[in-house]
Amino acid sequence: MVKKDNIYASPLPKVKDFVFDESVVDVFSDMIERSVPGYQTIISTIGHLAKEHAQADSNIYDLGCSLGAATLAMRRNIDVKNCKIIAVDYSQAMAQRCEKNLASFKSNIETLVLCDDALKIKIENASFVVLNFTLQFIQPEDRQQLINQIYAGLKPGGILILSEKLRFEQPSVQSVIDELHLDFKRAHGYSELEISQKRSAIENVMRTDTLNIHYARLKTAGFKQYNQWYQCFNFTSMMAIK
């Protein structure tokens, strides 16, 4: 049974910076469903894209795998031979729960779960790489390095899926879309107190980029083919093809 996210339901004397600890892991499925519009569409499409584009005898990476939703979607859909999925998360609590979740479903695809920093993972012989709402939690000065490493490790025709919360260049547009996202949270049962305290907790941890910054980063890494394939409010998913 999915546990309800009530981490910020009561007034806190001091709102600490958001961390992916055991308390978040316990309610993460509920938190993500009530906070990220279109999340399930993104996950299911990642599975479909992996089916179409994963290459035989290659590695698949899920960097920032959290509970393993994208990894599970890919395992259910990939049908080429000798693929290996490497799922990575910096949070030990997340990595452990991911491994447990994956063990609940049979698969012939070799899968390795690592608790590590995505920046320290050697990307090699990759045909498909997923960064699903991960880059925004990496220090801005390190983001180009990670995209560069992914590009270097991708095989020709390999694909990077990059999902992120966006920041908008025009303040009036930012304001309107912020309100749409807040209404989404309210409609899914979050109180004004929960919304306010969560915002305070995450503002120093998650630093968003504009779409143009993402595109510039992809271009700098060497990608020549990239574009959005999905957006709902301030949440988007892009693909980049080597």
C-alpha positions in Angstrom: 0.0 0.0 0.0 1.3 3.4 -0.9 1.9 5.6 2.1 0.5 9.1 2.1 2.9 12.0 2.0 2.3 14.1 5.2 5.9 15.1 5.9 5.0 18.8 5.8 1.4 18.5 7.1 2.1 19.9 10.6 3.9 23.2 11.4 7.7 22.7 11.8 9.7 24.9 14.1 12.4 25.0 11.5 12.1 23.7 7.9 15.3 21.9 7.0 16.7 21.4 3.6 15.0 18.6 1.7 16.9 15.2 1.7 16.1 11.9 0.1 16.1 10.0 3.5 14.1 7.1 4.8 11.1 9.3 5.6 10.9 10.6 2.0 11.5 7.1 0.6 8.5 5.8 2.5 6.1 8.3 0.9 8.0 9.0 -2.4 5.5 7.3 -4.7 2.6 9.4 -3.3 4.8 12.6 -3.2 5.8 12.3 -6.9 2.2 11.5 -8.1 0.8 14.5 -6.3 3.7 16.9 -7.2 4.7 16.1 -10.8 2.0 16.4 -13.4 2.5 13.8 -16.2 4.9 11.7 -14.3 3.3 8.4 -15.2 3.2 9.5 -18.9 6.9 10.1 -18.8 7.7 6.8 -17.1 5.6 4.7 -19.5 7.0 6.6 -22.5 10.6 5.9 -21.3 9.7 2.2 -21.3 8.4 2.5 -24.9 11.4 4.5 -26.1 13.7 1.9 -24.5 11.9 -0.9 -26.3 12.4 1.0 -29.6 16.0 2.2 -29.2 17.9 0.0 -26.7 20.6 -1.8 -28.7 21.7 -5.3 -28.2 25.0 -5.9 -26.3 24.8 -2.5 -24.7 24.4 -0.8 -21.3 21.3 1.1 -20.2 21.7 3.7 -17.4 19.1 5.1 -15.0 21.0 7.9 -13.2 19.0 9.1 -10.2 16.8 6.0 -10.3 15.0 6.7 -7.0 12.5 3.8 -6.4 13.2 2.3 -9.8 10.1 3.4 -11.8 12.0 4.1 -15.0 14.2 1.0 -14.6 11.1 -1.2 -14.2 9.5 0.4 -17.2 12.6 -0.3 -19.3 13.0 -3.9 -18.0 9.4 -4.7 -18.9 9.8 -3.4 -22.5 13.4 -4.1 -23.7 13.5 -7.2 -25.8 17.0 -7.2 -27.4 19.7 -9.5 -26.2 22.5 -8.9 -23.8 21.3 -5.5 -22.4 22.4 -4.6 -18.9 20.7 -1.9 -16.8 22.8 0.1 -14.3 20.5 2.0 -11.9 22.3 4.6 -9.7 21.1 6.8 -6.8 23.1 8.9 -4.4 20.7 8.2 -1.6 21.4 4.9 0.2 17.7 4.7 1.3 16.6 5.1 -2.3 19.1 2.6 -3.7 18.1 0.0 -1.1 14.4 0.5 -1.7 15.0 0.4 -5.5 16.8 -2.9 -5.2 13.9 -4.3 -3.1 11.3 -3.1 -5.7 13.2 -4.6 -8.6 13.4 -7.9 -6.8 9.6 -8.1 -6.7 9.5 -8.4 -10.5 11.1 -11.2 -12.6 13.2 -10.1 -15.5 15.8 -11.7 -17.8 17.6 -8.4 -18.1 20.7 -8.1 -15.9 20.2 -5.1 -13.5 22.8 -3.6 -11.2 21.8 -1.1 -8.5 24.5 1.2 -7.2 24.5 3.8 -4.4 26.9 6.3 -5.9 27.3 9.8 -7.3 26.2 9.9 -10.9 29.2 12.1 -11.7 31.5 9.2 -10.6 29.8 6.6 -12.8 31.7 5.7 -16.0 29.2 5.8 -18.9 30.3 3.3 -21.5 28.8 1.3 -24.3 25.5 2.9 -23.7 22.5 2.9 -26.0 20.0 4.5 -23.6 20.5 6.9 -20.7 17.8 8.3 -18.4 18.1 11.4 -16.2 14.6 11.6 -14.9 14.4 14.7 -12.7 18.0 14.2 -11.5 20.1 16.9 -13.1 18.2 19.6 -11.1 19.6 18.2 -7.9 23.2 18.3 -9.1 25.3 21.4 -8.5 24.8 23.7 -11.5 28.6 23.9 -12.1 28.8 20.1 -12.4 25.9 19.6 -14.8 27.8 20.2 -18.0 30.4 17.6 -16.9 27.7 14.9 -16.5 26.1 15.6 -19.9 29.6 15.5 -21.4 30.2 12.1 -19.8 26.9 10.8 -21.1 27.5 11.9 -24.6 31.0 10.4 -24.6 29.7 7.1 -23.4 26.8 6.8 -25.8 27.0 4.6 -28.8 26.1 6.2 -32.2 22.3 6.4 -32.3 22.2 6.3 -28.5 19.5 8.3 -26.7 19.5 10.5 -23.6 16.2 11.1 -21.9 16.4 14.2 -19.8 13.3 15.2 -17.6 13.4 18.4 -15.6 11.4 21.0 -13.9 11.8 24.2 -15.9 12.5 27.8 -15.0 11.1 30.4 -17.4 12.8 33.5 -18.7 9.8 35.8 -18.6 8.5 36.6 -15.0 4.9 36.9 -16.1 5.0 33.4 -17.7 6.8 32.0 -14.6 4.0 33.4 -12.4 1.2 32.0 -14.5 2.7 28.5 -14.7 3.7 28.5 -11.1 0.1 29.0 -10.2 -1.0 26.2 -12.5 1.4 23.9 -10.7 0.2 25.0 -7.3 -3.4 24.4 -8.3 -2.3 20.9 -9.4 -0.9 20.3 -5.9 -4.1 21.7 -4.2 -6.3 19.5 -6.4 -4.3 16.5 -5.2 -4.9 17.3 -1.5 -1.8 19.3 -0.4 -2.6 22.2 2.0 -1.2 25.7 1.8 1.0 24.8 4.8 2.4 21.7 3.1 3.0 23.6 -0.1 4.8 26.5 1.7 7.0 24.3 3.9 7.9 22.0 1.0 8.9 25.0 -1.1 11.1 26.3 1.8 12.7 22.8 2.2 13.6 22.4 -1.5 14.5 25.9 -2.7 18.2 25.5 -1.8 18.4 21.9 -3.0 16.7 21.9 -6.4 17.9 24.6 -8.8 16.1 24.7 -12.1 17.3 25.8 -15.5 15.5 27.3 -18.5 14.9 25.2 -21.6 17.5 27.2 -23.5 20.2 26.4 -20.8 19.4 22.7 -21.2 19.6 23.0 -25.0 22.9 24.9 -24.8 24.3 22.2 -22.5 23.3 19.4 -24.8 24.9 21.3 -27.8 28.1 21.9 -25.9 28.4 18.2 -25.1 28.2 17.4 -28.8 24.5 16.5 -29.4 23.2 17.8 -32.7 19.7 16.3 -32.4 17.6 17.2 -29.4 14.2 18.5 -28.5 11.3 18.3 -26.0 8.9 15.4 -26.5 6.7 16.3 -23.5 5.7 19.2 -21.3 3.0 19.8 -18.7 3.2 23.2 -16.9 6.8 23.5 -15.7 7.8 19.9 -16.1 9.3 18.7 -19.3 11.1 15.7 -20.8 13.6 16.0 -23.6 15.4 13.5 -25.8 18.9 13.9 -27.3 20.2 11.6 -30.0 23.9 11.0 -30.6 
